[in-house]
Amino acid sequence: MQDSWLIIIGLALLTFTIRLSGIVLGRRIAQTGPWVRALQALPGSLLIALVTVSVASGGWLEWLAAAIALGVAVVTNSLPITMLVGIVSIYLLRLFFGGL
C-alpha cells in the first residue's frame, strides 16, 4: 500500500513539474517566427496523427467513418462539427455492424 501512495505522489509531482515548465518555457519563446508557427500547428498535427493511426489500423468501418467526417469537414469547414460527426459515425457504425 505504501508503494501505491509513493507512485501517486511521484506522478502528481511529475505532472505539476511538466505543466509548470510549460508555463515557464512558454514565456521565453519568441512571439513570432518559426517556433510560434510550429507550436500553433502542433495540436492539429497530433489530432491528424491519432486519426490516421486509427483509420490505417482499422477496417472498413473506420474508413467509412473517416470518409463521412471528411465530407462534413469539406462542407462545413468546422472542426467541432467534423469531430462530433466522426465520433458519432464510428460509434453508430460499430454499434450496428461491428458488434460493439
Biopython code that builds the backbone (N, CA, C, O; Angstrom):
import numpy as np
from Bio.PDB.StructureBuilder import StructureBuilder

atoms = [
    (1, "MET", "N", (0.827, -1.201, 0.000)),
    (1, "MET", "CA", (0.000, 0.000, 0.000)),
    (1, "MET", "C", (0.866, 1.257, 0.000)),
    (1, "MET", "O", (0.522, 2.256, -0.632)),
    (2, "GLN", "N", (1.975, 1.202, 0.703)),
    (2, "GLN", "CA", (2.882, 2.342, 0.769)),
    (2, "GLN", "C", (3.440, 2.680, -0.609)),
    (2, "GLN", "O", (3.592, 3.854, -0.949)),
    (3, "ASP", "N", (3.748, 1.646, -1.408)),
    (3, "ASP", "CA", (4.269, 1.869, -2.753)),
    (3, "ASP", "C", (3.261, 2.590, -3.635)),
    (3, "ASP", "O", (3.636, 3.427, -4.456)),
    (4, "SER", "N", (2.006, 2.272, -3.469)),
    (4, "SER", "CA", (0.974, 2.919, -4.272)),
    (4, "SER", "C", (0.935, 4.422, -4.009)),
    (4, "SER", "O", (0.829, 5.219, -4.941)),
    (5, "TRP", "N", (1.021, 4.802, -2.748)),
    (5, "TRP", "CA", (0.999, 6.225, -2.410)),
    (5, "TRP", "C", (2.234, 6.940, -2.931)),
    (5, "TRP", "O", (2.147, 8.079, -3.388)),
    (6, "LEU", "N", (3.378, 6.282, -2.867)),
    (6, "LEU", "CA", (4.600, 6.887, -3.405)),
    (6, "LEU", "C", (4.492, 7.104, -4.905)),
    (6, "LEU", "O", (4.939, 8.127, -5.424)),
    (7, "ILE", "N", (3.902, 6.149, -5.597)),
    (7, "ILE", "CA", (3.714, 6.281, -7.046)),
    (7, "ILE", "C", (2.745, 7.416, -7.353)),
    (7, "ILE", "O", (2.998, 8.219, -8.251)),
    (8, "ILE", "N", (1.649, 7.490, -6.624)),
    (8, "ILE", "CA", (0.656, 8.544, -6.848)),
    (8, "ILE", "C", (1.265, 9.920, -6.588)),
    (8, "ILE", "O", (1.082, 10.838, -7.387)),
    (9, "ILE", "N", (1.977, 10.067, -5.495)),
    (9, "ILE", "CA", (2.602, 11.358, -5.178)),
    (9, "ILE", "C", (3.671, 11.701, -6.214)),
    (9, "ILE", "O", (3.763, 12.844, -6.661)),
    (10, "GLY", "N", (4.474, 10.713, -6.592)),
    (10, "GLY", "CA", (5.506, 10.945, -7.606)),
    (10, "GLY", "C", (4.922, 11.377, -8.941)),
    (10, "GLY", "O", (5.435, 12.302, -9.571)),
    (11, "LEU", "N", (3.854, 10.719, -9.378)),
    (11, "LEU", "CA", (3.216, 11.094, -10.641)),
    (11, "LEU", "C", (2.562, 12.465, -10.555)),
    (11, "LEU", "O", (2.575, 13.218, -11.528)),
    (12, "ALA", "N", (1.992, 12.797, -9.403)),
    (12, "ALA", "CA", (1.396, 14.126, -9.230)),
    (12, "ALA", "C", (2.478, 15.206, -9.317)),
    (12, "ALA", "O", (2.279, 16.234, -9.964)),
    (13, "LEU", "N", (3.606, 14.976, -8.675)),
    (13, "LEU", "CA", (4.707, 15.937, -8.746)),
    (13, "LEU", "C", (5.250, 16.052, -10.159)),
    (13, "LEU", "O", (5.561, 17.151, -10.619)),
    (14, "LEU", "N", (5.365, 14.948, -10.838)),
    (14, "LEU", "CA", (5.845, 14.966, -12.218)),
    (14, "LEU", "C", (4.878, 15.734, -13.121)),
    (14, "LEU", "O", (5.312, 16.526, -13.958)),
    (15, "THR", "N", (3.589, 15.510, -12.961)),
    (15, "THR", "CA", (2.588, 16.230, -13.746)),
    (15, "THR", "C", (2.663, 17.727, -13.471)),
    (15, "THR", "O", (2.631, 18.533, -14.400)),
    (16, "PHE", "N", (2.763, 18.096, -12.208)),
    (16, "PHE", "CA", (2.873, 19.511, -11.850)),
    (16, "PHE", "C", (4.130, 20.129, -12.448)),
    (16, "PHE", "O", (4.091, 21.250, -12.954)),
    (17, "THR", "N", (5.246, 19.403, -12.391)),
    (17, "THR", "CA", (6.508, 19.898, -12.936)),
    (17, "THR", "C", (6.419, 20.110, -14.439)),
    (17, "THR", "O", (6.905, 21.117, -14.954)),
    (18, "ILE", "N", (5.806, 19.175, -15.143)),
    (18, "ILE", "CA", (5.653, 19.301, -16.595)),
    (18, "ILE", "C", (4.802, 20.517, -16.931)),
    (18, "ILE", "O", (5.150, 21.287, -17.826)),
    (19, "ARG", "N", (3.700, 20.697, -16.229)),
    (19, "ARG", "CA", (2.835, 21.846, -16.506)),
    (19, "ARG", "C", (3.514, 23.163, -16.171)),
    (19, "ARG", "O", (3.406, 24.128, -16.929)),
    (20, "LEU", "N", (4.206, 23.211, -15.053)),
    (20, "LEU", "CA", (4.904, 24.430, -14.662)),
    (20, "LEU", "C", (6.022, 24.760, -15.645)),
    (20, "LEU", "O", (6.223, 25.924, -15.989)),
    (21, "SER", "N", (6.742, 23.750, -16.093)),
    (21, "SER", "CA", (7.814, 24.003, -17.062)),
    (21, "SER", "C", (7.244, 24.516, -18.383)),
    (21, "SER", "O", (7.880, 25.329, -19.053)),
    (22, "GLY", "N", (6.084, 24.062, -18.756)),
    (22, "GLY", "CA", (5.443, 24.577, -19.960)),
    (22, "GLY", "C", (5.112, 26.049, -19.842)),
    (22, "GLY", "O", (5.272, 26.807, -20.799)),
    (23, "ILE", "N", (4.654, 26.452, -18.681)),
    (23, "ILE", "CA", (4.345, 27.871, -18.460)),
    (23, "ILE", "C", (5.622, 28.696, -18.472)),
    (23, "ILE", "O", (5.682, 29.742, -19.119)),
    (24, "VAL", "N", (6.639, 28.234, -17.764)),
    (24, "VAL", "CA", (7.902, 28.978, -17.685)),
    (24, "VAL", "C", (8.567, 29.061, -19.054)),
    (24, "VAL", "O", (8.995, 30.138, -19.471)),
    (25, "LEU", "N", (8.658, 27.941, -19.749)),
    (25, "LEU", "CA", (9.297, 27.945, -21.067)),
    (25, "LEU", "C", (8.466, 28.700, -22.097)),
    (25, "LEU", "O", (9.019, 29.312, -23.011)),
    (26, "GLY", "N", (7.164, 28.662, -21.960)),
    (26, "GLY", "CA", (6.291, 29.365, -22.888)),
    (26, "GLY", "C", (6.510, 30.868, -22.883)),
    (26, "GLY", "O", (6.328, 31.530, -23.904)),
    (27, "ARG", "N", (6.893, 31.393, -21.761)),
    (27, "ARG", "CA", (7.158, 32.830, -21.669)),
    (27, "ARG", "C", (8.478, 33.212, -22.322)),
    (27, "ARG", "O", (8.671, 34.370, -22.691)),
    (28, "ARG", "N", (9.382, 32.263, -22.468)),
    (28, "ARG", "CA", (10.701, 32.561, -23.026)),
    (28, "ARG", "C", (10.767, 32.375, -24.536)),
    (28, "ARG", "O", (11.728, 32.810, -25.171)),
    (29, "ILE", "N", (9.767, 31.740, -25.113)),
    (29, "ILE", "CA", (9.760, 31.518, -26.562)),
    (29, "ILE", "C", (9.330, 32.808, -27.253)),
    (29, "ILE", "O", (8.426, 33.506, -26.795)),
    (30, "ALA", "N", (9.989, 33.104, -28.347)),
    (30, "ALA", "CA", (9.650, 34.311, -29.102)),
    (30, "ALA", "C", (8.193, 34.262, -29.550)),
    (30, "ALA", "O", (7.642, 33.186, -29.784)),
    (31, "GLN", "N", (7.580, 35.427, -29.666)),
    (31, "GLN", "CA", (6.173, 35.505, -30.034)),
    (31, "GLN", "C", (5.951, 35.504, -31.544)),
    (31, "GLN", "O", (4.808, 35.500, -32.001)),
    (32, "THR", "N", (7.013, 35.507, -32.306)),
    (32, "THR", "CA", (6.926, 35.426, -33.759)),
    (32, "THR", "C", (7.992, 34.463, -34.253)),
    (32, "THR", "O", (8.924, 34.116, -33.527)),
    (33, "GLY", "N", (7.838, 34.039, -35.494)),
    (33, "GLY", "CA", (8.863, 33.204, -36.091)),
    (33, "GLY", "C", (8.459, 31.749, -36.212)),
    (33, "GLY", "O", (7.299, 31.397, -35.996)),
    (34, "PRO", "N", (9.416, 30.908, -36.555)),
    (34, "PRO", "CA", (9.113, 29.507, -36.831)),
    (34, "PRO", "C", (8.641, 28.720, -35.610)),
    (34, "PRO", "O", (7.822, 27.812, -35.752)),
    (35, "TRP", "N", (9.137, 29.046, -34.410)),
    (35, "TRP", "CA", (8.689, 28.326, -33.222)),
    (35, "TRP", "C", (7.202, 28.523, -32.974)),
    (35, "TRP", "O", (6.493, 27.577, -32.630)),
    (36, "VAL", "N", (6.742, 29.725, -33.143)),
    (36, "VAL", "CA", (5.321, 30.020, -32.915)),
    (36, "VAL", "C", (4.466, 29.287, -33.938)),
    (36, "VAL", "O", (3.440, 28.703, -33.590)),
    (37, "ARG", "N", (4.886, 29.316, -35.198)),
    (37, "ARG", "CA", (4.126, 28.614, -36.241)),
    (37, "ARG", "C", (4.103, 27.111, -35.969)),
    (37, "ARG", "O", (3.071, 26.465, -36.151)),
    (38, "ALA", "N", (5.223, 26.557, -35.538)),
    (38, "ALA", "CA", (5.291, 25.119, -35.245)),
    (38, "ALA", "C", (4.394, 24.756, -34.067)),
    (38, "ALA", "O", (3.684, 23.751, -34.108)),
    (39, "LEU", "N", (4.426, 25.569, -33.027)),
    (39, "LEU", "CA", (3.591, 25.281, -31.860)),
    (39, "LEU", "C", (2.107, 25.466, -32.152)),
    (39, "LEU", "O", (1.270, 24.763, -31.585)),
    (40, "GLN", "N", (1.777, 26.409, -33.033)),
    (40, "GLN", "CA", (0.372, 26.589, -33.394)),
    (40, "GLN", "C", (-0.133, 25.425, -34.239)),
    (40, "GLN", "O", (-1.317, 25.093, -34.181)),
    (41, "ALA", "N", (0.737, 24.807, -35.017)),
    (41, "ALA", "CA", (0.343, 23.680, -35.857)),
    (41, "ALA", "C", (0.343, 22.356, -35.098)),
    (41, "ALA", "O", (-0.196, 21.366, -35.594)),
    (42, "LEU", "N", (0.929, 22.320, -33.920)),
    (42, "LEU", "CA", (1.084, 21.072, -33.174)),
    (42, "LEU", "C", (-0.237, 20.379, -32.810)),
    (42, "LEU", "O", (-0.352, 19.176, -33.044)),
    (43, "PRO", "N", (-1.235, 21.070, -32.253)),
    (43, "PRO", "CA", (-2.474, 20.351, -31.894)),
    (43, "PRO", "C", (-3.146, 19.687, -33.091)),
    (43, "PRO", "O", (-3.586, 18.541, -32.999)),
    (44, "GLY", "N", (-3.227, 20.393, -34.201)),
    (44, "GLY", "CA", (-3.831, 19.803, -35.394)),
    (44, "GLY", "C", (-3.027, 18.626, -35.915)),
    (44, "GLY", "O", (-3.596, 17.627, -36.355)),
    (45, "SER", "N", (-1.717, 18.739, -35.868)),
    (45, "SER", "CA", (-0.852, 17.652, -36.324)),
    (45, "SER", "C", (-1.022, 16.407, -35.457)),
    (45, "SER", "O", (-1.074, 15.290, -35.972)),
    (46, "LEU", "N", (-1.109, 16.600, -34.150)),
    (46, "LEU", "CA", (-1.308, 15.463, -33.255)),
    (46, "LEU", "C", (-2.662, 14.802, -33.484)),
    (46, "LEU", "O", (-2.767, 13.575, -33.476)),
    (47, "LEU", "N", (-3.681, 15.601, -33.685)),
    (47, "LEU", "CA", (-5.014, 15.063, -33.946)),
    (47, "LEU", "C", (-5.028, 14.264, -35.247)),
    (47, "LEU", "O", (-5.592, 13.171, -35.299)),
    (48, "ILE", "N", (-4.421, 14.794, -36.278)),
    (48, "ILE", "CA", (-4.350, 14.085, -37.559)),
    (48, "ILE", "C", (-3.575, 12.780, -37.406)),
    (48, "ILE", "O", (-3.964, 11.759, -37.972)),
    (49, "ALA", "N", (-2.488, 12.806, -36.647)),
    (49, "ALA", "CA", (-1.700, 11.589, -36.438)),
    (49, "ALA", "C", (-2.513, 10.516, -35.723)),
    (49, "ALA", "O", (-2.461, 9.345, -36.097)),
    (50, "LEU", "N", (-3.255, 10.904, -34.708)),
    (50, "LEU", "CA", (-4.080, 9.934, -33.979)),
    (50, "LEU", "C", (-5.173, 9.341, -34.860)),
    (50, "LEU", "O", (-5.403, 8.131, -34.846)),
    (51, "VAL", "N", (-5.840, 10.190, -35.621)),
    (51, "VAL", "CA", (-6.905, 9.710, -36.510)),
    (51, "VAL", "C", (-6.328, 8.817, -37.598)),
    (51, "VAL", "O", (-6.918, 7.790, -37.934)),
    (52, "THR", "N", (-5.185, 9.195, -38.148)),
    (52, "THR", "CA", (-4.560, 8.403, -39.211)),
    (52, "THR", "C", (-4.204, 7.007, -38.726)),
    (52, "THR", "O", (-4.428, 6.029, -39.439)),
    (53, "VAL", "N", (-3.653, 6.903, -37.525)),
    (53, "VAL", "CA", (-3.307, 5.592, -36.975)),
    (53, "VAL", "C", (-4.566, 4.755, -36.781)),
    (53, "VAL", "O", (-4.570, 3.563, -37.090)),
    (54, "SER", "N", (-5.617, 5.358, -36.278)),
    (54, "SER", "CA", (-6.868, 4.622, -36.062)),
    (54, "SER", "C", (-7.463, 4.134, -37.374)),
    (54, "SER", "O", (-7.925, 2.997, -37.469)),
    (55, "VAL", "N", (-7.452, 4.991, -38.377)),
    (55, "VAL", "CA", (-8.026, 4.618, -39.672)),
    (55, "VAL", "C", (-7.150, 3.564, -40.355)),
    (55, "VAL", "O", (-7.657, 2.573, -40.881)),
    (56, "ALA", "N", (-5.848, 3.784, -40.342)),
    (56, "ALA", "CA", (-4.940, 2.855, -41.031)),
    (56, "ALA", "C", (-4.936, 1.475, -40.391)),
    (56, "ALA", "O", (-4.790, 0.474, -41.092)),
    (57, "SER", "N", (-5.093, 1.402, -39.084)),
    (57, "SER", "CA", (-5.091, 0.105, -38.416)),
    (57, "SER", "C", (-6.488, -0.498, -38.315)),
    (57, "SER", "O", (-6.641, -1.634, -37.867)),
    (58, "GLY", "N", (-7.492, 0.245, -38.721)),
    (58, "GLY", "CA", (-8.870, -0.228, -38.630)),
    (58, "GLY", "C", (-9.333, -0.900, -39.907)),
    (58, "GLY", "O", (-8.576, -1.096, -40.858)),
    (59, "GLY", "N", (-10.582, -1.234, -39.884)),
    (59, "GLY", "CA", (-11.192, -1.889, -41.034)),
    (59, "GLY", "C", (-12.065, -0.927, -41.822)),
    (59, "GLY", "O", (-11.877, 0.289, -41.796)),
    (60, "TRP", "N", (-13.019, -1.511, -42.519)),
    (60, "TRP", "CA", (-13.862, -0.691, -43.390)),
    (60, "TRP", "C", (-14.753, 0.260, -42.604)),
    (60, "TRP", "O", (-15.146, 1.302, -43.129)),
    (61, "LEU", "N", (-15.084, -0.074, -41.346)),
    (61, "LEU", "CA", (-15.909, 0.829, -40.539)),
    (61, "LEU", "C", (-15.178, 2.141, -40.265)),
    (61, "LEU", "O", (-15.755, 3.223, -40.369)),
    (62, "GLU", "N", (-13.900, 2.023, -39.913)),
    (62, "GLU", "CA", (-13.106, 3.225, -39.649)),
    (62, "GLU", "C", (-12.916, 4.058, -40.911)),
    (62, "GLU", "O", (-12.971, 5.287, -40.869)),
    (63, "TRP", "N", (-12.691, 3.379, -42.035)),
    (63, "TRP", "CA", (-12.531, 4.102, -43.303)),
    (63, "TRP", "C", (-13.819, 4.825, -43.691)),
    (63, "TRP", "O", (-13.774, 5.961, -44.163)),
    (64, "LEU", "N", (-14.966, 4.174, -43.493)),
    (64, "LEU", "CA", (-16.244, 4.805, -43.811)),
    (64, "LEU", "C", (-16.513, 6.002, -42.893)),
    (64, "LEU", "O", (-16.960, 7.052, -43.353)),
    (65, "ALA", "N", (-16.239, 5.839, -41.594)),
    (65, "ALA", "CA", (-16.425, 6.955, -40.668)),
    (65, "ALA", "C", (-15.498, 8.120, -41.028)),
    (65, "ALA", "O", (-15.897, 9.281, -40.932)),
    (66, "ALA", "N", (-14.266, 7.818, -41.442)),
    (66, "ALA", "CA", (-13.332, 8.867, -41.852)),
    (66, "ALA", "C", (-13.828, 9.570, -43.104)),
    (66, "ALA", "O", (-13.696, 10.788, -43.222)),
    (67, "ALA", "N", (-14.394, 8.826, -44.034)),
    (67, "ALA", "CA", (-14.929, 9.428, -45.258)),
    (67, "ALA", "C", (-16.118, 10.329, -44.944)),
    (67, "ALA", "O", (-16.263, 11.405, -45.524)),
    (68, "ILE", "N", (-16.957, 9.886, -44.031)),
    (68, "ILE", "CA", (-18.105, 10.707, -43.619)),
    (68, "ILE", "C", (-17.612, 12.000, -42.967)),
    (68, "ILE", "O", (-18.100, 13.086, -43.277)),
    (69, "ALA", "N", (-16.644, 11.869, -42.064)),
    (69, "ALA", "CA", (-16.102, 13.050, -41.390)),
    (69, "ALA", "C", (-15.415, 13.989, -42.383)),
    (69, "ALA", "O", (-15.528, 15.209, -42.264)),
    (70, "LEU", "N", (-14.711, 13.429, -43.352)),
    (70, "LEU", "CA", (-14.063, 14.255, -44.366)),
    (70, "LEU", "C", (-15.101, 15.028, -45.179)),
    (70, "LEU", "O", (-14.911, 16.209, -45.471)),
    (71, "GLY", "N", (-16.189, 14.364, -45.541)),
    (71, "GLY", "CA", (-17.265, 15.047, -46.268)),
    (71, "GLY", "C", (-17.850, 16.188, -45.462)),
    (71, "GLY", "O", (-18.106, 17.266, -45.999)),
    (72, "VAL", "N", (-18.064, 15.958, -44.177)),
    (72, "VAL", "CA", (-18.594, 17.011, -43.312)),
    (72, "VAL", "C", (-17.586, 18.151, -43.183)),
    (72, "VAL", "O", (-17.970, 19.321, -43.165)),
    (73, "ALA", "N", (-16.304, 17.815, -43.094)),
    (73, "ALA", "CA", (-15.269, 18.853, -42.990)),
    (73, "ALA", "C", (-15.244, 19.737, -44.224)),
    (73, "ALA", "O", (-15.101, 20.955, -44.117)),
    (74, "VAL", "N", (-15.382, 19.130, -45.394)),
    (74, "VAL", "CA", (-15.362, 19.901, -46.641)),
    (74, "VAL", "C", (-16.587, 20.808, -46.727)),
    (74, "VAL", "O", (-16.482, 21.959, -47.153)),
    (75, "VAL", "N", (-17.737, 20.298, -46.328)),
    (75, "VAL", "CA", (-18.980, 21.063, -46.439)),
    (75, "VAL", "C", (-19.075, 22.155, -45.373)),
    (75, "VAL", "O", (-19.438, 23.289, -45.685)),
    (76, "THR", "N", (-18.755, 21.830, -44.128)),
    (76, "THR", "CA", (-18.981, 22.782, -43.034)),
    (76, "THR", "C", (-17.761, 23.636, -42.690)),
    (76, "THR", "O", (-17.908, 24.751, -42.190)),
    (77, "ASN", "N", (-16.568, 23.126, -42.953)),
    (77, "ASN", "CA", (-15.324, 23.805, -42.584)),
    (77, "ASN", "C", (-15.298, 24.116, -41.085)),
    (77, "ASN", "O", (-14.799, 25.161, -40.666)),
    (78, "SER", "N", (-15.843, 23.192, -40.287)),
    (78, "SER", "CA", (-15.929, 23.377, -38.838)),
    (78, "SER", "C", (-15.308, 22.170, -38.140)),
    (78, "SER", "O", (-15.792, 21.047, -38.285)),
    (79, "LEU", "N", (-14.242, 22.402, -37.386)),
    (79, "LEU", "CA", (-13.582, 21.310, -36.686)),
    (79, "LEU", "C", (-14.484, 20.658, -35.637)),
    (79, "LEU", "O", (-14.558, 19.429, -35.611)),
    (80, "PRO", "N", (-15.180, 21.412, -34.766)),
    (80, "PRO", "CA", (-16.027, 20.749, -33.772)),
    (80, "PRO", "C", (-17.130, 19.898, -34.393)),
    (80, "PRO", "O", (-17.398, 18.794, -33.919)),
    (81, "ILE", "N", (-17.761, 20.390, -35.432)),
    (81, "ILE", "CA", (-18.817, 19.604, -36.081)),
    (81, "ILE", "C", (-18.228, 18.361, -36.727)),
    (81, "ILE", "O", (-18.806, 17.279, -36.632)),
    (82, "THR", "N", (-17.077, 18.507, -37.386)),
    (82, "THR", "CA", (-16.423, 17.360, -38.018)),
    (82, "THR", "C", (-16.057, 16.308, -36.986)),
    (82, "THR", "O", (-16.280, 15.120, -37.216)),
    (83, "MET", "N", (-15.503, 16.716, -35.859)),
    (83, "MET", "CA", (-15.137, 15.761, -34.812)),
    (83, "MET", "C", (-16.367, 15.069, -34.247)),
    (83, "MET", "O", (-16.357, 13.858, -34.025)),
    (84, "LEU", "N", (-17.420, 15.831, -34.015)),
    (84, "LEU", "CA", (-18.651, 15.251, -33.482)),
    (84, "LEU", "C", (-19.233, 14.228, -34.453)),
    (84, "LEU", "O", (-19.614, 13.129, -34.050)),
    (85, "VAL", "N", (-19.300, 14.592, -35.730)),
    (85, "VAL", "CA", (-19.842, 13.670, -36.728)),
    (85, "VAL", "C", (-18.955, 12.433, -36.848)),
    (85, "VAL", "O", (-19.468, 11.322, -36.985)),
    (86, "GLY", "N", (-17.636, 12.604, -36.800)),
    (86, "GLY", "CA", (-16.730, 11.457, -36.876)),
    (86, "GLY", "C", (-16.910, 10.506, -35.705)),
    (86, "GLY", "O", (-16.943, 9.289, -35.888)),
    (87, "ILE", "N", (-17.025, 11.057, -34.501)),
    (87, "ILE", "CA", (-17.203, 10.223, -33.309)),
    (87, "ILE", "C", (-18.543, 9.501, -33.343)),
    (87, "ILE", "O", (-18.621, 8.305, -33.060)),
    (88, "VAL", "N", (-19.590, 10.231, -33.690)),
    (88, "VAL", "CA", (-20.922, 9.616, -33.758)),
    (88, "VAL", "C", (-20.971, 8.567, -34.872)),
    (88, "VAL", "O", (-21.591, 7.516, -34.709)),
    (89, "SER", "N", (-20.320, 8.852, -35.999)),
    (89, "SER", "CA", (-20.309, 7.908, -37.122)),
    (89, "SER", "C", (-19.655, 6.595, -36.741)),
    (89, "SER", "O", (-20.218, 5.526, -36.977)),
    (90, "ILE", "N", (-18.456, 6.668, -36.146)),
    (90, "ILE", "CA", (-17.775, 5.422, -35.802)),
    (90, "ILE", "C", (-18.536, 4.672, -34.714)),
    (90, "ILE", "O", (-18.570, 3.441, -34.717)),
    (91, "TYR", "N", (-19.143, 5.399, -33.791)),
    (91, "TYR", "CA", (-19.935, 4.744, -32.757)),
    (91, "TYR", "C", (-21.110, 3.988, -33.364)),
    (91, "TYR", "O", (-21.320, 2.812, -33.066)),
    (92, "LEU", "N", (-21.873, 4.665, -34.215)),
    (92, "LEU", "CA", (-23.049, 4.035, -34.818)),
    (92, "LEU", "C", (-22.658, 2.888, -35.748)),
    (92, "LEU", "O", (-23.310, 1.844, -35.750)),
    (93, "LEU", "N", (-21.608, 3.075, -36.531)),
    (93, "LEU", "CA", (-21.173, 2.010, -37.431)),
    (93, "LEU", "C", (-20.721, 0.783, -36.649)),
    (93, "LEU", "O", (-21.051, -0.345, -37.015)),
    (94, "ARG", "N", (-19.963, 1.000, -35.566)),
    (94, "ARG", "CA", (-19.545, -0.134, -34.750)),
    (94, "ARG", "C", (-20.716, -0.760, -34.018)),
    (94, "ARG", "O", (-20.742, -1.973, -33.813)),
    (95, "LEU", "N", (-21.687, 0.054, -33.621)),
    (95, "LEU", "CA", (-22.859, -0.455, -32.919)),
    (95, "LEU", "C", (-23.670, -1.366, -33.830)),
    (95, "LEU", "O", (-24.084, -2.448, -33.415)),
    (96, "PHE", "N", (-23.901, -0.935, -35.076)),
    (96, "PHE", "CA", (-24.766, -1.703, -35.965)),
    (96, "PHE", "C", (-24.045, -2.773, -36.772)),
    (96, "PHE", "O", (-24.646, -3.787, -37.126)),
    (97, "PHE", "N", (-22.756, -2.562, -37.070)),
    (97, "PHE", "CA", (-22.056, -3.506, -37.939)),
    (97, "PHE", "C", (-20.854, -4.187, -37.297)),
    (97, "PHE", "O", (-20.379, -5.202, -37.807)),
    (98, "GLY", "N", (-20.360, -3.656, -36.203)),
    (98, "GLY", "CA", (-19.122, -4.179, -35.649)),
    (98, "GLY", "C", (-19.279, -4.946, -34.356)),
    (98, "GLY", "O", (-18.285, -5.419, -33.806)),
    (99, "GLY", "N", (-20.466, -5.083, -33.862)),
    (99, "GLY", "CA", (-20.653, -5.829, -32.629)),
    (99, "GLY", "C", (-20.109, -5.116, -31.409)),
    (99, "GLY", "O", (-19.467, -5.732, -30.559)),
    (100, "LEU", "N", (-20.360, -3.828, -31.320)),
    (100, "LEU", "CA", (-19.898, -3.037, -30.178)),
    (100, "LEU", "C", (-20.483, -3.572, -28.944)),
    (100, "LEU", "O", (-20.223, -3.050, -27.860)),
]
sb = StructureBuilder()
sb.init_structure("model")
sb.init_model(0)
sb.init_chain("A")
sb.init_seg("    ")
for serial, (resi, resn, name, xyz) in enumerate(atoms, 1):
    if name == "N":
        sb.init_residue(resn, " ", resi, " ")
    sb.init_atom(name, np.array(xyz, "f"), 0.0, 1.0, " ", f" {name:<3s}", serial, name[0])
structure = sb.get_structure()
